[in-house]
């Protein structure tokens, strides 16, 4: 199974059909896979690269440290979720 890809340009500046197709594809992706990749979002590559560096640093921390960021009452909706 692959992560579906949607093109935000279709929604932002597309025809009414492209916008409707984007909405359908986005909904289907979340229902069937739970994830979606979005292209043409306008976020600079340098910012994405910095984010991945921060994520790698966080997940490299010891479990005991990461557990300080877990919010049990939210069932994984926000913050760190341990196994």
BELQUI-V614195 format. One record per pair of residues at least 24 apart in sequence whose C-alpha atoms are under 7 Angstrom apart, sorted by the first residue. I is the first residue (numbers start at 1). GAP is how many residues later the second one is. D is the distance in Angstrom with one decimal. If there is no record, write none. Layout:
i=I gap=GAP d=D
i=I gap=GAP d=D
This chain:
i=3 gap=30 d=6.9
i=3 gap=32 d=6.3
i=3 gap=33 d=5.7
i=3 gap=34 d=6.7
i=4 gap=25 d=6.0
i=4 gap=32 d=5.2
i=4 gap=33 d=6.2
i=5 gap=31 d=5.9
i=5 gap=32 d=4.6
i=5 gap=33 d=5.7
i=6 gap=31 d=6.3
i=6 gap=32 d=5.1
i=6 gap=33 d=6.3
i=7 gap=31 d=5.8
i=7 gap=32 d=5.0
i=7 gap=33 d=6.0
i=8 gap=30 d=6.4
i=8 gap=31 d=6.2
i=8 gap=32 d=5.6
i=8 gap=33 d=5.9
i=9 gap=31 d=6.0
